[in-house]
Amino acid sequence: MFNELLDLPKKPRLLSPGIMAYIGDSIYEVFIRSYLIEKGIRKNNDLHKMAIKYVNAEAQAELLRKIKPSLTKEEEIIVRRGRNSKSGQVPKSTDVANYRHSTAFEALLGYLYLDKKKARLREILAEIKESIEEM
């Protein structure tokens, strides 16, 4: 992954939840795009339409609810910080609760990436993949 090439913060838990969510959003986007290609979707328009189904506040909030029982205490703290963080304006396409939970979801993924917890990130993404296949 890229974080081996970059000089990232030594203690990512000290970063703001917004920064963790910023990175987590990218991690999740690449994961979903790769997942869709793995599923055999090849047309750009179809890829985009399907990605939107999974990369939105409601879907991310639902995925967080599904993986929450398997989170460690440390991960729960990151999720709580992400959920309670002051964020910008909530998009019109969602409500405040879903937006905050999706930010928490992204913060968790960003934290695991920045803290170089590759094995745990893989576990969480595998759980997310399972949940997506049930959607």
C-alpha positions as CSV (number, residue, x, y, z in Angstrom):
1,M,0.0,0.0,0.0
2,F,1.0,3.6,-0.4
3,N,1.6,4.3,3.3
4,E,4.9,2.4,3.0
5,L,6.1,4.9,0.5
6,L,5.0,8.0,2.5
7,D,6.1,9.5,5.8
8,L,2.8,9.4,7.5
9,P,2.2,10.5,11.1
10,K,3.6,8.1,13.7
11,K,0.4,8.4,15.9
12,P,-2.6,8.6,13.5
13,R,-5.0,8.4,16.4
14,L,-3.9,11.9,17.2
15,L,-5.1,13.2,13.8
16,S,-8.5,14.8,13.5
17,P,-11.4,12.4,12.6
18,G,-11.9,14.5,9.5
19,I,-8.4,13.7,8.3
20,M,-8.9,10.0,9.0
21,A,-12.3,10.1,7.2
22,Y,-10.7,11.9,4.2
23,I,-8.2,9.0,3.8
24,G,-10.8,6.4,4.7
25,D,-13.1,7.7,1.9
26,S,-10.4,7.0,-0.6
27,I,-9.7,3.6,0.7
28,Y,-13.3,2.6,0.6
29,E,-13.8,4.1,-2.9
30,V,-10.9,2.0,-4.3
31,F,-12.2,-1.1,-2.5
32,I,-15.7,-0.7,-4.0
33,R,-14.3,0.0,-7.5
34,S,-12.1,-3.1,-7.2
35,Y,-15.0,-5.2,-5.9
36,L,-17.2,-4.2,-8.8
37,I,-14.5,-5.1,-11.3
38,E,-14.0,-8.4,-9.5
39,K,-17.8,-9.0,-10.0
40,G,-17.3,-8.7,-13.8
41,I,-18.7,-5.2,-14.4
42,R,-16.7,-3.7,-17.2
43,K,-18.6,-0.7,-18.6
44,N,-17.7,2.6,-17.0
45,N,-21.3,3.8,-16.8
46,D,-22.3,0.6,-15.1
47,L,-19.4,0.8,-12.7
48,H,-20.3,4.3,-11.8
49,K,-24.0,3.4,-11.2
50,M,-23.1,0.4,-9.0
51,A,-20.5,2.3,-7.1
52,I,-23.0,5.0,-6.1
53,K,-25.1,2.2,-4.6
54,Y,-22.4,1.5,-2.0
55,V,-20.5,4.8,-1.7
56,N,-23.1,6.9,-0.1
57,A,-23.9,8.0,3.4
58,E,-26.8,5.6,3.9
59,A,-24.9,2.5,2.7
60,Q,-21.9,3.4,4.7
61,A,-23.9,4.0,7.9
62,E,-25.6,0.6,7.4
63,L,-22.3,-1.1,6.9
64,L,-21.0,0.4,10.1
65,R,-24.0,-0.9,11.9
66,K,-23.2,-4.4,10.5
67,I,-19.5,-4.5,11.4
68,K,-19.9,-2.7,14.8
69,P,-20.2,-5.9,16.9
70,S,-16.7,-7.0,15.7
71,L,-14.9,-3.8,16.5
72,T,-12.2,-3.6,19.2
73,K,-12.4,-1.0,22.0
74,E,-9.8,1.1,20.2
75,E,-11.8,1.0,17.0
76,E,-15.0,1.9,18.8
77,I,-13.2,5.0,20.1
78,I,-12.2,6.0,16.6
79,V,-15.8,5.4,15.4
80,R,-17.2,7.5,18.2
81,R,-14.7,10.3,17.5
82,G,-15.6,10.2,13.8
83,R,-19.4,10.2,14.5
84,N,-19.1,13.1,17.0
85,S,-16.7,15.2,14.9
86,K,-17.6,18.7,13.7
87,S,-18.2,18.3,10.0
88,G,-19.1,20.6,7.2
89,Q,-22.5,21.0,5.7
90,V,-24.5,17.8,5.4
91,P,-25.3,17.0,1.8
92,K,-29.0,17.3,0.8
93,S,-29.0,13.6,-0.2
94,T,-28.8,12.4,3.4
95,D,-29.7,13.2,6.9
96,V,-27.4,14.2,9.8
97,A,-27.4,10.8,11.5
98,N,-26.4,8.9,8.4
99,Y,-23.8,11.5,7.5
100,R,-22.2,11.3,10.9
101,H,-22.2,7.5,10.8
102,S,-20.7,7.4,7.3
103,T,-18.0,9.8,8.5
104,A,-17.3,7.4,11.4
105,F,-17.1,4.5,9.0
106,E,-14.6,6.4,6.8
107,A,-12.6,7.5,9.9
108,L,-12.3,3.8,11.0
109,L,-10.9,2.8,7.6
110,G,-8.6,5.8,7.4
111,Y,-7.3,5.1,10.9
112,L,-6.5,1.4,10.2
113,Y,-4.7,2.4,7.0
114,L,-2.7,5.3,8.6
115,D,-1.8,3.1,11.6
116,K,-0.5,0.4,9.2
117,K,-2.9,-2.2,10.6
118,K,-3.1,-4.0,7.2
119,A,-4.3,-7.3,8.6
120,R,-7.1,-5.7,10.6
121,L,-8.1,-3.5,7.6
122,R,-8.3,-6.6,5.5
123,E,-10.5,-8.3,8.1
124,I,-12.9,-5.3,8.2
125,L,-13.0,-5.0,4.4
126,A,-13.8,-8.8,4.2
127,E,-16.6,-8.2,6.6
128,I,-17.8,-5.3,4.5
129,K,-17.6,-7.4,1.4
130,E,-19.8,-10.1,3.0
131,S,-22.3,-7.4,4.0
132,I,-22.4,-5.9,0.6
133,E,-23.1,-9.2,-1.0
134,E,-26.2,-9.5,1.3
135,M,-27.5,-6.0,0.3
